[in-house]
Amino acid sequence: MKLKSLTTVIALAATTLTASASMAEDVTVYGKVNVSLNKLDYEVNGDDKWELESNASRFGIKGSYEINEHLKAIYKLEYEISVDGDDDEFKQRNIYGGFQGNWGTLIAGKHDTPTKIAAAKVDRFNDLANGDIKSFFAGENRVGNTIMYTTPKMSGFSATIAAIQGEDTNEVDGPTDGASLALTYRAEGFFVALAHDSDVTSKDINGDKYLTEITRLVGEITFGDLKIGAMMQDAEATDEGVDVQQNGYLLSSQYKIDQWVLKAQYGTTENDIYFVDVDATQIAIGADYKLNKRSKLFAYYSAIEYDTSDGMITIAPENQIVGIGYEIKF
């Protein structure tokens, strides 16, 4: 879908909103524009330049309506848009339809895995180039052909399980080919999640894709205006003949001072890719200045160093980015 057809999407959204008035639907058109000017110093591939980046800017429609007093229909259609003009196509994000009741929520479509969702709270530089933990952690996946169920909250506990259909294979081994699940606990000032992926396609730090088994433990604790988060993860490729493993951890924090939010993040992964060992270490710092509830200015610095050893030689190239930008939500 080209961006020139955006007017068609907006017109459709307007028609939907008008029609919903008579159907007692709850429909919302939403999105955000997140743009930054980045100074890149990439020793890995030799890039050293300035770039304007559209950091997962998006446009979406979401809504719900009551079927009866015990059942509600829900839906979401969300697309990534290229504000900087580098890409003329919409990219699918979370797109689904389903049902919700006092028994929980059931959806089908394309969605972030429960494992990815579990890390959202501690990824302080989510969506930012070289800052998002997807730069050096496996498991940050959004997958199609997904059926996902979330339980209602029970004394702070909830669980989410996603069954993923492997429609690109000829094997018929049951109603699901991959699975992702997470058990979470939330209380005032406290969050913890244990998540697991089984045979879910994920990328290694080189960008190569494999079926992967991942176990992820995430936690965050709040002390007034201070938040401290941590994550530990083990991952291993399950494709036959593939010898790829990863383990690592992340520490992050943020502190609110009036309209300022100061952020810091440190993470490292040890990657065994066949006969090569690669250690990736990230250090990131930044600050947000909130203009109001829906807009902010921000600046950040992120460096990821790769220590690579093949048993004979060790190199340590580094990717560095300094960026300043803004975010407007609607």
Salt bridges, closest charged atoms under 4 A:
ASP48 OD1 - LYS39 NZ 2.67
GLU51 OE2 - LYS49 NZ 3.15
GLU69 OE2 - HIS70 NE2 3.60
GLU78 OE2 - ARG93 NE 2.66
ASP87 OD2 - LYS91 NZ 3.48
ASP88 OD2 - LYS2 NZ 3.66
GLU89 OE2 - LYS2 NZ 3.56
ASP112 OD1 - LYS116 NZ 3.41
ASP112 OD1 - ARG142 NE 2.85
ASP127 OD2 - LYS32 NZ 3.75
ASP127 OD2 - ARG58 NH2 2.89
GLU140 OE2 - ARG216 NH1 2.69
GLU213 OE2 - HIS196 NE2 3.51
GLU220 OE2 - ARG124 NH2 2.95
ASP288 OD2 - LYS263 NZ 3.27
ASP288 OD2 - LYS296 NZ 3.15
GLU327 OE1 - LYS32 NZ 3.33
GLU327 OE2 - LYS329 NZ 4.00
